[in-house]
Amino acid sequence: MKGVITIDDFTKLDMRVGTIIECVEKEGSDKLLRLTVDFGDEGKRNILSGIKQWHKPQNLKNRQFVFVINLEPRKMMGELSEGMLLAADGKNGIPSPLKPKSKTPNGAKIL
């Protein structure tokens, strides 16, 4: 377990549901996929995720997942990533992206 945080630390996270509208392999990377994600009123963002070895772009496109959208943008392989896809440590160590149980409006807050 990581160190204990306060509720104030936790409430700083802005977690939202988004739909991946485009997903491609990041050229020159063995790990990264470039996700273009629709967050409704929050707009669209490019997010780079290191899940390429386990997930195919065509299996992620048009699906909803949970993201952190208020991380400081980070440059990865010359490209800006504007958030983070949340995933659980799944079966055999394969990351399992977190998703809503049913269709949810893009940009819906995780409470």
CORCORSUL-V361853 format. One record per residue. N is the residue number from 1. SS is DSSP state (helix for helix, strand for strand, loop for the rest). Layout:
BEGIN
N|SS, N|SS
END
This chain:
BEGIN
1|loop, 2|loop, 3|loop, 4|loop, 5|loop, 6|loop, 7|helix, 8|helix, 9|helix, 10|helix, 11|loop, 12|loop, 13|loop, 14|loop, 15|strand, 16|strand, 17|strand, 18|strand, 19|strand, 20|strand, 21|strand, 22|strand, 23|strand, 24|strand, 25|strand, 26|loop, 27|loop, 28|loop, 29|loop, 30|loop, 31|loop, 32|loop, 33|strand, 34|strand, 35|strand, 36|strand, 37|strand, 38|strand, 39|loop, 40|helix, 41|helix, 42|helix, 43|loop, 44|strand, 45|strand, 46|strand, 47|strand, 48|strand, 49|strand, 50|loop, 51|loop, 52|loop, 53|loop, 54|loop, 55|loop, 56|loop, 57|helix, 58|helix, 59|helix, 60|helix, 61|loop, 62|loop, 63|loop, 64|strand, 65|strand, 66|strand, 67|strand, 68|strand, 69|loop, 70|loop, 71|loop, 72|loop, 73|loop, 74|strand, 75|strand, 76|strand, 77|loop, 78|loop, 79|strand, 80|strand, 81|strand, 82|loop, 83|loop, 84|strand, 85|strand, 86|loop, 87|strand, 88|strand, 89|strand, 90|loop, 91|helix, 92|helix, 93|helix, 94|loop, 95|strand, 96|strand, 97|strand, 98|loop, 99|loop, 100|loop, 101|loop, 102|loop, 103|loop, 104|loop, 105|loop, 106|loop, 107|loop, 108|loop, 109|strand, 110|loop, 111|loop
END
